Amino acid sequence: MNQPASLDDATGLQNMQQLIQLRWIAVVGQVVTIAIVHFGFGIRLPLGAMTAVLACLVAFNAASLLRWRAHREVTNGELFFALLVDVGMLTAQLYLSGGATNPFTFLYLLQVILGAVLLEAWSTWTMVAVTSACFAGLALLSRPLTLPLDHYRGLASPYIQGMLICFALNAGLLVIFITRIGRNLRARDARLAALRQRAAEEEHIVRMGLLASGAAHELGTPLATLAVILGDWRRMPAFSSNPELLQEVGEMQTQVLRCKSIVSGILLSAGEARGESSAKTTIGTFLGELAEDWRVRHPGIDFVYENRFGADLPMVSDSALKQMIGNLLDNAGEASRRSVRLEAAREADALTLMVADDGAGFAPGMLAQFGKPYQSSKGRPGGGLGLFLVVNVARTLGGVVAARNRPEGGAVVQLTLPLAAITLEEEDEEDGS
């Protein structure tokens, strides 16, 4: 599976920023090292030429800093070029300060390792070839440092001291920056895994939608047949003369009509017949009618609805939104002991709906996997799909769903939807008037 470009862009930008930070550290380190060697050890260095190289490195890094504040996409080629510039600057400084005899030649290894972590395979091997050629060129063309051959003195030898400093510098920078780069790569992989999971969940929803739509089509004919038969029964003398049977037939007709309404809702959610039931309304009216309908269908539950939204806004009644809120209320009703509460409020440019119940609350494992399919405490096949659909519909609208347990008992599910996704624009309202 190809990685999304946005993930690679974000990771590449973070890695480029790490290189810019590393370059600033290199500038400071070179200034300190040149000063110690020239003035502390008394080893004469071409300060003018080395300062000019440092100025070029500072100018390049400042330009890089400005560029990557304005541009967000970083390619492999640009990372490769940045590392080549670092190799070139290091080679120039080493050429001016002893060439291959300078203990800081081991800093080439830092560039190779960074290339192995950041670059594609061909770029990494090119970096190996370039650094090897630079080292060979320094051995052939540069003038060696005037250091005494006193390696037998151990740490008292300036050359051994330089090697120790170079080793510590390499090790420290590698630990710091490889750790940071690894963290960037792990974050990229985590974002990629989340996108894959989301794609799998959306594919799962599509399959369920196709199955539900097919089943709804198949159920339409037998439900229509039942409605006709029940209508005929009401007119038959054997039923019309018996009040008890007539009442039962009426109840059966009511349930058949409810089944037909559910089937129509499924087809509507699948994108069929939307023009027949979409209607202009307001948020307050929409929520009020939804709450009243739920209260009528659940007479045994103490249901409280509180609207604290404020100034009403126009919207189009949508079956998917209605079913999403209905699923939240149904889940709360099944979990509650006796009461369910629905609160609507406005927070900035978002509609916030809070559904609370007085049941046993969510188990810790369910809270950790909230919104995943088949995570349910109801113990029946297919349980947990309601909240799964709620989370995915909300995500499609740009909203979020969060759940928590209340200290006094019960659970709270909060649905937050951006108003831009559910309301009508003022221009649309004026045009429709």
C-alpha positions in Angstrom: 0.0 0.0 0.0 1.4 3.4 -1.0 1.8 5.9 1.8 -0.4 9.0 1.6 1.6 12.0 0.3 0.6 14.1 3.3 2.2 11.7 5.7 5.5 11.6 3.8 5.4 15.4 3.5 4.9 15.9 7.3 7.7 13.4 8.1 10.1 14.9 5.6 9.5 18.4 6.9 10.2 17.3 10.5 13.4 15.5 9.4 14.5 18.6 7.5 14.0 20.7 10.6 16.1 18.2 12.5 18.9 18.7 10.0 18.6 22.5 10.3 19.0 22.1 14.1 22.0 19.8 13.6 23.6 22.4 11.3 23.3 25.1 14.0 25.0 22.8 16.5 27.7 22.1 13.9 28.3 25.9 13.5 28.7 26.4 17.2 30.9 23.3 17.5 33.2 24.4 14.7 33.6 27.9 16.2 34.5 26.4 19.6 36.8 23.8 18.1 38.7 26.2 15.9 39.2 28.6 18.8 40.5 25.9 21.1 42.9 24.4 18.5 44.2 27.7 17.3 44.5 29.6 20.6 44.6 26.8 23.1 46.8 24.3 21.5 48.7 26.8 19.5 48.2 25.0 16.2 48.1 27.6 13.4 45.0 27.4 11.3 43.9 29.5 8.3 41.2 31.5 10.2 40.1 33.7 7.3 39.3 30.8 5.0 37.7 28.7 7.7 35.6 31.6 8.8 34.4 32.1 5.2 33.3 28.5 5.1 31.5 28.9 8.4 29.8 32.0 7.0 28.6 30.1 3.9 27.2 27.3 6.2 25.4 29.9 8.3 23.9 31.6 5.2 22.8 28.2 3.8 21.1 27.2 7.0 19.4 30.6 7.4 18.0 30.2 3.8 16.9 26.7 4.6 15.1 27.9 7.7 13.2 30.5 5.8 12.4 28.2 2.9 10.9 25.4 5.1 8.8 27.9 7.0 7.0 28.7 3.8 7.1 25.3 2.0 5.6 22.1 3.6 6.6 19.4 1.1 10.2 17.9 1.4 11.3 15.4 -1.2 14.0 12.8 -0.9 16.1 14.8 -3.4 16.0 17.9 -1.2 17.1 16.0 1.9 19.9 14.4 -0.2 21.0 17.9 -1.4 21.0 19.2 2.2 23.2 16.3 3.3 25.5 16.9 0.3 26.0 20.5 1.3 26.9 19.4 4.9 29.4 17.0 3.5 30.9 19.7 1.2 31.2 22.1 4.1 32.8 19.5 6.3 35.3 18.6 3.5 36.3 22.2 3.1 36.9 22.7 6.8 38.9 19.4 7.0 40.9 20.4 3.9 41.9 23.7 5.6 42.8 21.9 8.9 44.9 18.9 8.1 42.8 16.8 5.8 42.8 13.0 6.5 45.1 13.5 9.5 42.4 15.6 11.3 40.6 13.4 13.8 37.3 15.0 13.0 37.2 13.1 9.6 35.1 10.5 11.5 32.2 13.1 11.3 31.7 11.7 7.8 30.2 8.6 9.5 27.5 10.9 11.0 26.5 12.0 7.5 26.4 8.5 6.2 24.2 7.3 9.1 21.8 10.2 8.7 21.6 9.4 5.1 20.8 5.7 5.8 18.0 6.8 8.1 16.5 9.6 6.0 17.1 8.8 2.4 16.1 6.2 -0.2 18.5 3.4 -0.9 20.1 4.9 -4.0 20.7 8.2 -2.2 22.3 6.4 0.8 24.8 4.5 -1.4 25.6 7.7 -3.3 26.3 9.3 0.1 28.7 6.5 0.9 30.5 7.0 -2.4 30.7 10.7 -2.0 32.1 10.7 1.5 34.6 8.0 0.6 35.7 10.1 -2.4 36.0 13.1 -0.2 38.1 11.2 2.4 40.4 9.9 -0.4 40.7 13.4 -1.9 41.7 14.8 1.5 44.4 12.1 1.9 45.8 13.0 -1.5 45.5 16.8 -1.7 45.5 18.4 1.7 48.4 19.4 4.0 48.6 17.4 7.2 48.4 19.1 10.6 51.6 19.9 12.4 50.9 17.6 15.3 53.6 15.7 17.2 53.4 11.9 16.8 52.9 11.3 20.6 50.1 8.7 20.6 52.0 6.9 23.4 51.0 9.7 25.7 47.4 8.5 25.7 44.8 11.2 26.7 47.6 13.7 27.0 48.1 13.5 23.2 46.3 16.3 21.3 45.5 13.9 18.5 43.9 11.4 20.9 42.0 14.2 22.6 40.6 15.2 19.2 39.6 11.7 18.5 37.9 11.4 21.9 36.0 14.7 21.3 35.0 13.5 17.8 33.8 10.2 19.1 31.7 11.8 21.9 30.3 14.3 19.4 29.3 11.6 17.0 27.8 9.4 19.7 25.9 12.3 21.3 24.5 13.7 18.1 23.5 10.2 16.8 21.6 9.4 20.0 19.8 12.8 20.0 18.9 13.0 16.4 18.4 9.4 15.5 16.0 9.2 18.5 14.1 12.3 17.2 14.0 11.0 13.6 12.9 7.6 14.8 10.1 9.3 16.8 9.0 11.2 13.6 9.0 7.9 11.6 7.0 6.1 14.4 4.5 9.0 14.4 4.2 8.7 10.6 3.6 5.0 10.9 0.9 5.5 13.6 -0.9 8.1 11.4 -0.7 5.7 8.5 -2.1 2.8 10.6 -4.9 5.1 11.7 -5.8 5.9 8.1 -5.7 2.2 7.2 -8.0 1.4 10.1 -10.4 4.2 9.1 -10.4 2.9 5.5 -11.2 -0.6 6.7 -14.0 0.8 8.9 -15.5 2.8 6.1 -15.3 -0.3 3.8 -17.1 -2.2 6.5 -19.9 0.4 6.6 -20.2 0.3 2.8 -20.7 -3.4 2.9 -23.2 -3.2 5.7 -25.0 -0.4 3.8 -25.3 -2.5 0.7 -26.6 -5.5 2.7 -29.1 -3.3 4.6 -30.3 -1.7 1.4 -30.7 -5.0 -0.3 -32.6 -6.4 2.6 -34.8 -3.3 2.7 -35.8 -3.7 -0.9 -36.6 -7.4 -0.3 -38.7 -6.6 2.8 -40.7 -3.9 1.0 -43.0 -6.3 -0.9 -44.0 -8.6 1.9 -44.6 -5.6 4.2 -46.9 -4.1 1.6 -48.7 -7.4 1.2 -49.2 -7.6 5.0 -50.6 -4.1 5.1 -53.1 -5.0 2.4 -54.2 -8.3 4.2 -54.6 -6.5 7.5 -56.7 -3.8 5.9 -58.9 -6.5 4.4 -59.2 -8.2 7.8 -60.5 -5.1 9.4 -63.4 -5.0 7.0 -64.3 -8.7 7.5 -67.3 -9.3 9.7 -65.5 -11.9 11.9 -63.0 -9.2 12.9 -65.1 -6.0 12.8 -67.7 -7.6 15.1 -65.0 -8.6 17.7 -63.5 -5.5 19.4 -60.6 -7.5 20.9 -59.6 -8.9 17.5 -60.1 -5.5 15.9 -57.8 -3.9 18.4 -55.1 -6.5 17.8 -55.4 -6.1 14.0 -54.9 -2.3 14.6 -51.8 -3.0 16.7 -50.5 -5.2 13.9 -51.1 -2.5 11.3 -49.2 0.0 13.5 -46.2 -2.3 13.8 -46.3 -3.0 10.0 -46.3 0.8 9.4 -43.3 1.1 11.8 -41.5 -1.6 9.9 -42.2 0.2 6.6 -40.8 3.4 8.2 -37.7 1.7 9.3 -37.2 0.2 5.8 -37.7 3.7 4.2 -35.1 5.1 6.6 -32.6 2.4 5.6 -33.2 3.2 1.9 -32.9 6.9 2.7 -29.6 6.4 4.5 -28.3 4.4 1.5 -29.0 7.5 -0.7 -32.4 6.5 -2.2 -35.5 8.6 -2.2 -33.8 11.4 -0.4 -35.9 14.1 -2.1 -39.1 12.6 -0.7 -38.3 13.1 2.9 -35.7 15.9 3.2 -37.4 18.9 4.6 -36.3 22.4 5.8 -36.5 22.8 9.5 -34.5 24.3 12.4 -32.2 22.8 14.9 -34.6 23.4 17.7 -37.5 21.9 15.9 -35.5 18.9 14.6 -34.2 18.0 18.1 -37.6 18.7 19.7 -39.5 16.4 17.3 -36.8 13.7 17.6 -36.9 13.9 21.4 -40.7 13.8 21.5 -40.8 10.8 19.1 -38.3 8.9 21.3 -40.3 9.7 24.4 -43.5 8.3 22.8 -41.7 5.1 21.8 -40.2 4.6 25.2 -43.0 5.3 27.7 -41.4 3.3 30.5 -38.3 5.6 30.7 -38.1 8.9 32.5 -36.8 11.0 29.6 -35.6 14.6 30.1 -34.7 16.8 27.1 -33.1 20.2 27.7 -32.3 22.6 24.8 -29.7 25.2 25.7 -28.6 25.9 22.1 -29.7 29.5 22.1 -30.7 31.3 18.9 -32.2 28.8 16.5 -30.6 28.1 13.1 -32.1 26.7 9.9 -31.2 23.2 8.7 -32.3 20.3 6.5 -33.7 17.3 8.3 -31.5 14.4 7.5 -32.3 10.7 8.1 -28.7 9.8 8.8 -28.4 12.5 11.5 -31.7 11.4 13.0 -30.7 7.8 13.1 -27.4 8.7 14.6 -28.9 10.6 17.5 -31.6 7.9 17.8 -28.9 5.3 18.1 -27.3 7.2 21.0 -30.7 7.5 22.8 -31.5 3.8 22.1 -28.2 2.7 23.6 -28.7 4.9 26.6 -32.3 3.6 27.0 -31.1 0.0 27.0 -28.3 0.7 29.5 -30.4 2.9 31.9 -32.2 1.7 35.0 -35.0 4.3 34.7 -33.9 7.7 33.2 -32.2 9.1 30.1 -31.2 12.7 29.6 -30.6 14.6 26.3 -29.0 18.1 26.4 -28.3 20.3 23.4 -25.9 23.2 23.6 -23.8 25.4 21.4 -20.1 25.7 21.9 -18.5 28.2 19.5 -19.4 27.0 16.0 -20.5 23.5 17.0 -23.6 21.7 18.2 -23.0 19.6 21.3 -25.4 16.9 22.2 -24.9 15.1 25.5 -26.8 11.8 26.2 -26.6 10.5 29.8 -28.1 7.5 31.5 -28.2 6.1 35.0 -27.0 2.6 34.1 -23.9 0.7 35.0 -21.6 2.7 32.8 -19.0 1.6 30.3 -16.5 -1.1 31.2 -12.9 0.3 31.0 -12.1 -2.0 28.0 -15.1 -0.6 26.1 -14.1 3.0 26.7 -10.6 2.2 25.4 -12.2 0.7 22.2 -15.1 3.1 22.0 -16.6 3.3 18.5 -15.0 0.0 17.3 -17.4 -2.5 15.8 -18.7 -5.4 17.9 -17.7 -3.7 21.2 -20.8 -4.2 23.4 -21.9 -5.2 26.8 -25.3 -6.5 25.6 -24.0 -10.0 24.9 -25.7 -10.5 21.6 -24.4 -11.1 18.1 -23.8 -7.9 16.2 -23.9 -5.7 19.3 -21.9 -2.5 19.3 -22.7 -1.6 15.7 -24.9 1.3 16.7 -22.1 3.3 18.3 -19.7 2.2 15.5 -22.1 3.8 13.0 -22.6 6.9 15.2 -18.8 7.5 15.3 -18.3 7.1 11.6 -21.3 9.2 10.6 -20.1 11.9 13.0 -16.6 11.7 11.5 -18.0 12.0 8.0 -19.6 15.3 9.1 -16.4 16.5 10.7 -17.5 15.9 14.2 -16.3 13.8 17.1 -17.9 11.4 19.7 -16.6 11.0 23.2 -17.7 8.8 26.1 -17.1 8.7 29.8 -18.5 7.4 33.0 -20.2 9.7 35.5 -18.9 9.7 39.1 -22.4 9.3 40.4 -23.0 6.3 38.1 -24.1 5.9 34.6 -22.5 7.0 31.3 -22.3 10.1 29.2 -21.8 10.2 25.4 -21.1 13.6 23.9 -21.6 14.2 20.2 -20.0 17.4 18.7 -20.9 18.4 15.2 -19.7 21.6 13.3 -22.6 23.8 12.5 -21.3 24.3 9.0 -22.0 20.6 8.3 -25.6 20.6 9.4 -27.0 24.1 9.0 -28.2 26.1 5.9 -26.3 29.1 4.8 -28.0 32.5 5.1 -28.0 32.9 1.3 -29.8 29.5 0.9 -32.4 30.6 3.4 -33.1 33.8 1.6 -33.2 32.1 -1.8 -35.7 29.5 -0.5 -38.0 32.2 1.1 
